[in-house]
Amino acid sequence: MPNNQDLAQRDLKVLWHPCTQMKDHEQWPPIPIRRAFGVWLEDFEGTRYLDAISSWWVNLFGHAHPAINAALKDQLDTLEHVLLAGFTHEPAVSLAERLTQIAPKGLSRCFYADNGSSAVEVALKMSVHYWRNQGQPEKTRFMTLQNSYHGETLGALGVGDVGLYRETYDALLLTPIRVMSPDAYQRSEGETAKDVALRAIAAMKQALDTHGHEVAAVIIEPLVQCAGGMRMYDPSYLTLLRETCDHYGVHLIADEIAVGFGRTGTLFASHQGPMTPDFLCLSKGLTGGYLPLSAVLTLESIYDAFYAEHAAGKAFLHSHSYTGNALACRAALATLDLLTETTLIRNHTLAQAMKASLETLQDHPNVAEIRQTGMILAIELVKDKKTREPFDKAERLGHRVYRHSLSAGVLLRPLGDVMYFMPPYVISHDEIELMGKTAIEGIHQALKGHR
């Protein structure tokens, strides 16, 4: 059997890891994981790590969940995969039925893809193709919010606004129209989160006054801009944006890849508007963290714009080999079986416990704010609380907290200098206490010498 050191050495000879400067691994080798259970990851030496970020936000009900395991074992004996062009199977049909039943009202059609970025690409293409089929081929541009992130394939990256990516790959990307985000962290003294949302809607209306004739869709991450630093905003923005898109005749794409399936306190973040987008993009937690799968839900009226005789040339042009994979769909069905009203009620209690675990940080001079939406909590570390001046990126303060947390048995991978909790829903109160205690200790340790 491999050991930690052997597997790490073999890894570094052949693997290239995502979102990683590989030279860092000369000092900090990758951590081999032998098995996982519940909220815990375990290496070959028996060291355990609390998965406080749900393995990049995908794991809803813990690792090796017996119900999802059983569903996959059963599916393996029946059908692992078949192409979904001209064929179908029970897991794909059942999952589409379930998703359209629980999604915001009116979303009646489901198109499968392989991952979150691909779901965004499907929605972008569907929107532009819809307008083409409707005789408005000039509507080809997209509006996106500042600080947004929608994935890393080129189309998805092209409607994002993370500076590092755009600077590096700019020659390959779309040129969206960027509009003010409703991010409440931007609020001026005396302003509320709702005030910021109203300013952002005013900016959106102004932009659509100028560009509405050429815009196919506005794309947003409802309630939380996750990869942009877990920035959060008031739900009123969702309702107002839906009204605005309707007024100007543009689609609304809701990217709920990271925030769907109970993360924000409701089944879907769009429910908090409430509003129904024209396209709802889902992935990550869809299969409980087991297998890659995504779905785009849309309206019957959009589906109808593609429905025609073959000779009309209106069919939607998008296909992946593993579209609607039977194993992934079965894992998703088992995950949805676990996602009940009781889960959402329990999550509310867990969210309160997460907040309470960090109570002593509220007045810390280097904590700009602790913000929370449901089961997502973020700690914004800054050089000066009053001015919100950030630390120099070269100091890698968040990375220091991350390294300390690993040494204490907790996986807290930061977004720059933003530490966050996004744990599986099966986490216990004692495990939340450990998560909070470790974050506090890690922050104090990292900040030594800064006061």
C-alpha positions in Angstrom: 0.0 0.0 0.0 1.3 3.5 -0.8 2.3 5.9 2.0 2.0 9.7 2.1 5.6 10.4 1.1 5.7 7.9 -1.8 2.4 8.9 -3.3 3.2 12.7 -3.1 6.6 12.0 -4.8 4.9 10.0 -7.6 2.3 12.7 -7.9 4.8 15.4 -8.5 6.5 13.5 -11.3 3.3 13.3 -13.4 0.5 15.5 -12.2 -0.3 19.2 -12.9 -2.8 20.4 -10.2 -5.6 22.9 -10.8 -5.3 26.5 -9.6 -1.9 25.8 -8.2 1.6 27.2 -8.5 3.4 23.8 -8.7 6.6 25.2 -7.3 4.8 25.7 -4.0 4.8 21.9 -3.7 8.5 21.9 -3.2 7.8 23.3 0.2 4.4 21.9 0.8 3.8 18.5 -0.9 0.2 17.6 -1.9 -1.6 15.7 0.8 -2.5 12.1 -0.2 -6.0 11.1 0.8 -6.6 7.4 1.3 -10.3 7.5 2.2 -13.1 9.9 3.3 -16.2 9.6 5.4 -18.7 12.2 6.6 -16.9 15.5 6.9 -13.5 13.9 7.2 -10.7 13.2 4.8 -8.0 10.8 6.0 -4.4 10.3 4.7 -2.3 7.1 4.6 -1.0 7.7 8.1 -4.4 8.2 9.7 -4.3 12.0 9.9 -7.7 13.4 9.5 -8.8 16.8 8.0 -12.2 18.3 8.4 -13.5 19.2 4.9 -14.7 22.7 5.8 -15.1 23.7 2.1 -17.0 20.6 0.9 -14.1 19.7 -1.5 -14.6 22.9 -3.6 -18.3 23.3 -2.7 -19.6 20.0 -4.1 -20.1 17.7 -1.2 -23.5 18.2 0.4 -24.1 15.2 2.6 -20.6 14.0 3.5 -18.2 11.6 1.9 -19.1 8.0 1.3 -22.7 8.5 2.2 -24.4 5.1 2.4 -27.5 6.0 0.5 -25.6 7.5 -2.5 -23.2 4.6 -2.4 -26.0 2.1 -2.6 -27.7 3.9 -5.4 -24.5 3.9 -7.5 -23.8 0.2 -6.8 -27.3 -0.6 -7.9 -27.0 1.5 -11.1 -23.6 -0.1 -12.0 -25.4 -3.4 -12.4 -27.9 -2.0 -14.8 -26.5 0.8 -17.0 -23.4 2.9 -16.7 -23.8 5.1 -19.8 -25.5 5.4 -23.1 -25.5 8.4 -25.5 -28.4 10.7 -25.0 -28.8 11.6 -28.7 -31.7 9.5 -29.9 -31.7 7.4 -26.7 -32.9 7.9 -23.2 -32.8 6.2 -19.8 -34.7 6.2 -16.5 -32.2 8.1 -14.3 -32.0 11.0 -16.8 -35.8 11.3 -17.2 -36.4 11.0 -13.5 -33.8 13.6 -12.6 -35.2 16.1 -15.1 -38.7 15.5 -13.7 -37.4 16.1 -10.2 -35.4 19.2 -11.1 -38.3 20.9 -12.9 -40.6 20.1 -10.0 -38.4 21.8 -7.4 -36.9 24.7 -9.4 -38.4 28.2 -9.6 -41.9 28.0 -11.2 -41.9 27.9 -14.9 -38.6 26.1 -15.6 -39.9 23.1 -17.5 -37.1 21.9 -19.6 -33.7 20.3 -18.6 -30.6 20.2 -20.7 -27.6 18.2 -19.3 -23.9 18.9 -19.5 -20.8 17.7 -17.7 -19.7 20.5 -15.3 -20.5 24.0 -14.2 -18.6 25.9 -16.8 -20.3 23.8 -19.5 -23.7 24.6 -18.1 -22.9 28.3 -18.4 -21.7 27.8 -22.0 -25.0 26.0 -22.8 -27.0 28.9 -21.4 -25.0 31.5 -23.3 -25.4 29.6 -26.5 -29.1 28.9 -26.0 -29.7 32.6 -25.3 -27.9 33.8 -28.5 -29.4 31.0 -30.6 -32.9 31.8 -29.3 -32.7 35.4 -30.4 -31.3 34.2 -33.8 -34.3 31.9 -34.2 -36.6 34.7 -33.2 -35.2 36.9 -36.0 -33.0 39.1 -33.8 -29.5 38.0 -34.6 -28.0 41.3 -33.4 -28.6 40.2 -29.8 -25.2 38.6 -29.2 -23.7 40.4 -26.2 -23.8 39.6 -22.5 -24.0 41.8 -19.4 -22.1 40.6 -16.3 -21.6 42.0 -12.8 -18.2 43.3 -11.6 -16.3 40.8 -9.6 -18.3 37.9 -11.2 -17.1 34.4 -11.9 -18.8 31.8 -14.0 -16.2 29.1 -14.8 -13.0 28.6 -16.7 -13.8 27.3 -20.1 -13.5 30.2 -22.6 -17.1 31.2 -22.9 -17.7 31.0 -19.2 -14.5 32.8 -18.5 -15.5 35.4 -21.0 -18.5 36.5 -18.9 -16.5 36.7 -15.7 -14.7 39.6 -14.2 -11.8 38.1 -12.1 -8.9 40.3 -13.1 -6.2 37.6 -13.1 -8.0 35.4 -15.6 -9.0 38.3 -17.9 -5.5 39.7 -18.0 -4.0 36.3 -18.8 -6.4 35.1 -21.4 -7.9 38.3 -22.7 -7.1 37.6 -26.3 -9.3 34.5 -26.2 -12.3 36.0 -24.4 -15.7 37.6 -25.1 -16.1 41.3 -24.2 -19.1 41.5 -22.0 -20.6 44.7 -20.7 -19.7 45.0 -17.0 -22.2 46.6 -14.6 -22.0 47.5 -11.0 -22.4 44.5 -8.6 -24.9 44.8 -5.7 -22.1 43.5 -3.4 -23.0 44.9 0.0 -19.3 45.1 1.0 -19.2 48.3 -1.1 -21.7 50.1 1.1 -20.9 53.6 2.1 -21.3 54.8 5.7 -25.0 54.8 6.5 -26.0 52.7 3.6 -27.7 49.3 3.9 -27.3 46.3 1.6 -30.6 47.1 0.0 -29.4 50.6 -0.7 -26.5 49.2 -2.6 -28.8 46.8 -4.5 -30.9 49.8 -5.6 -27.8 51.7 -6.8 -26.8 48.5 -8.7 -30.2 48.2 -10.4 -30.0 51.9 -11.4 -26.6 51.2 -13.1 -28.1 48.1 -14.8 -31.0 50.1 -16.2 -28.6 52.8 -17.5 -26.5 50.2 -19.2 -29.5 48.5 -20.8 -30.8 51.9 -22.0 -27.6 52.0 -24.1 -27.0 48.4 -24.9 -30.3 46.6 -24.6 -30.8 46.2 -28.3 -27.6 44.1 -28.6 -27.7 42.2 -25.3 -28.9 38.6 -25.3 -28.7 38.0 -21.6 -27.6 39.3 -18.2 -25.8 36.6 -16.1 -25.5 36.7 -12.3 -24.6 34.5 -9.3 -27.7 34.9 -7.1 -27.0 36.2 -3.6 -23.3 35.3 -3.3 -20.4 36.0 -5.7 -18.5 33.0 -4.5 -15.1 32.8 -6.3 -15.0 36.6 -6.1 -14.4 36.5 -2.4 -17.8 35.3 -1.1 -19.3 38.7 -1.6 -23.0 38.8 -0.7 -25.9 41.0 -1.5 -29.6 41.8 -0.7 -32.2 39.4 -2.2 -34.3 42.4 -3.4 -31.8 42.7 -6.3 -33.0 39.5 -7.8 -36.7 40.6 -8.0 -35.7 44.0 -9.4 -33.3 42.5 -11.9 -36.0 40.1 -13.2 -38.3 43.1 -13.7 -35.6 45.1 -15.4 -34.7 42.2 -17.8 -38.4 41.8 -18.7 -38.7 45.5 -19.4 -35.7 45.6 -21.7 -36.4 42.3 -23.4 -33.2 40.4 -22.4 -32.7 37.0 -20.8 -31.7 36.5 -17.2 -29.2 33.6 -16.6 -28.9 32.5 -12.9 -25.7 30.7 -12.3 -26.5 28.7 -9.1 -23.7 26.3 -9.6 -22.2 27.1 -6.2 -25.3 28.4 -4.4 -28.0 25.9 -5.3 -29.4 23.0 -3.4 -29.8 24.6 0.0 -26.5 26.5 0.4 -28.1 29.9 0.8 -30.9 28.8 3.2 -33.5 28.0 0.5 -33.5 25.2 -2.0 -32.4 27.7 -4.7 -31.1 31.2 -4.1 -33.5 32.5 -6.8 -36.4 31.6 -4.4 -35.3 34.4 -2.2 -36.2 37.0 -4.8 -38.5 35.4 -5.5 -37.8 35.2 -9.2 -37.7 32.8 -12.1 -34.7 33.2 -14.4 -34.8 32.3 -18.1 -31.9 29.9 -17.6 -30.9 28.2 -14.3 -27.4 26.7 -14.3 -26.8 23.9 -11.8 -23.8 21.6 -11.0 -21.4 21.1 -8.0 -23.8 19.8 -5.3 -26.1 18.3 -7.8 -24.6 14.8 -7.4 -23.6 15.3 -3.8 -20.0 15.6 -4.8 -19.8 12.2 -6.4 -19.6 12.6 -10.2 -19.4 15.4 -12.7 -22.9 16.5 -13.9 -24.6 19.8 -14.7 -28.0 20.9 -15.9 -29.5 24.0 -17.5 -33.2 24.5 -16.8 -35.2 26.8 -19.0 -38.7 27.9 -20.0 -41.1 26.2 -22.4 -41.2 29.3 -24.5 -37.4 29.1 -25.1 -37.7 25.4 -25.9 -40.4 26.2 -28.4 -38.2 28.6 -30.3 -36.0 25.7 -31.3 -38.9 23.3 -32.0 -39.3 23.1 -35.8 -39.0 20.9 -38.9 -35.5 19.6 -39.5 -35.2 21.7 -42.6 -35.7 24.9 -40.6 -32.2 24.5 -39.1 -33.3 25.7 -35.7 -32.1 22.8 -33.5 -29.8 23.6 -30.6 -26.2 22.7 -31.3 -24.5 21.4 -28.3 -23.4 17.9 -27.3 -21.0 16.2 -24.9 -20.2 12.5 -25.0 -21.2 12.0 -21.4 -24.4 14.1 -21.5 -26.9 12.8 -19.0 -24.6 10.0 -17.8 -26.7 7.4 -16.0 -24.4 7.0 -13.0 -24.2 10.7 -12.4 -28.0 11.1 -12.8 -28.5 8.3 -10.3 -26.2 9.9 -7.8 -28.1 13.2 -8.3 -31.4 11.4 -7.6 -30.0 9.9 -4.4 -28.8 13.3 -3.4 -32.2 15.0 -3.9 -33.8 12.2 -1.8 -31.6 13.5 1.1 -32.4 17.1 0.4 -35.6 17.5 2.4 -37.3 20.4 4.2 -35.8 18.9 7.4 -32.3 19.4 5.9 -33.1 23.1 5.3 -34.4 23.5 8.9 -31.3 21.8 10.3 -29.1 23.9 8.1 -30.6 27.0 9.7 -29.4 25.8 13.1 -26.0 24.8 11.8 -25.6 28.3 10.2 -26.3 29.9 13.5 -23.7 27.7 15.2 -21.2 28.7 12.5 -21.8 32.3 13.2 -21.5 31.8 17.0 -18.2 29.9 16.6 -16.6 33.1 15.4 -18.1 35.6 17.9 -14.8 36.6 19.3 -13.6 37.8 15.9 -16.4 40.4 15.4 -14.3 43.3 16.8 -10.9 42.1 15.6 -8.9 45.0 14.1 -8.0 43.0 11.0 -11.4 41.6 10.3 -13.4 43.9 8.0 -16.5 41.9 8.4 -17.9 38.4 9.0 -20.7 37.9 6.4 -23.1 35.0 6.0 -25.8 33.7 3.7 -27.1 30.4 4.9 -24.4 27.7 5.0 -21.8 30.1 3.5 -19.8 32.2 5.9 -16.8 34.4 5.1 -14.2 36.3 7.1 -12.7 39.2 5.2 -9.1 39.9 6.5 -7.7 43.4 6.0 -4.8 45.5 7.1 -7.0 48.2 8.6 -10.6 47.5 9.7 -11.7 51.2 9.5 -10.4 51.9 6.0 -10.6 48.3 4.8 -7.2 48.6 3.3 -6.2 45.1 2.1 -2.9 43.3 3.0 -0.2 43.2 0.4 -0.9 40.0 -1.7 2.7 39.0 -1.5 2.2 38.4 2.2 -0.2 35.5 1.4 -1.9 36.0 4.7 -4.8 33.7 3.8 -2.4 31.0 2.8 -0.8 31.2 6.2 -4.1 30.6 7.8 -4.6 27.7 5.5 -1.3 26.1 6.4 -2.0 26.5 10.2 -5.5 25.0 9.7 -4.1 21.9 8.0 -1.7 21.4 10.9 -4.7 21.5 13.2 -6.7 19.0 11.0 -9.1 21.4 9.2 -9.2 22.1 5.5 -9.8 25.9 5.1 -8.7 26.8 1.6 -9.0 30.6 1.3 -9.9 33.0 -1.5 -7.0 35.4 -1.2 -7.4 36.8 2.3 -11.0 35.7 2.6 -11.4 32.7 4.8 -14.7 30.9 4.5 -16.8 28.0 5.8 -18.9 26.0 3.3 -19.1 22.6 5.0 -21.2 19.5 4.2 -24.7 19.6 5.7 -23.9 16.6 7.9 -21.4 18.5 10.0 -22.0 18.3 13.8 -22.0 21.2 16.3 -18.8 19.9 17.8 -17.2 19.8 14.4 -18.4 23.4 13.8 -16.7 24.4 17.1 -13.5 22.8 15.9 -13.8 24.6 12.6 -14.3 28.0 14.2 -11.6 27.5 16.9 -9.1 26.5 14.2 -9.9 29.5 12.0 -9.5 31.9 15.0 -6.2 30.4 16.0 -5.0 30.4 12.4 -5.9 34.1 12.0 -4.1 35.1 15.2 -1.1 33.0 14.2 -0.9 34.5 10.7 -1.3 38.1 12.0 1.6 37.9 14.4 3.9 40.9 13.8 1.2 43.0 12.0 -0.1 44.9 14.9 
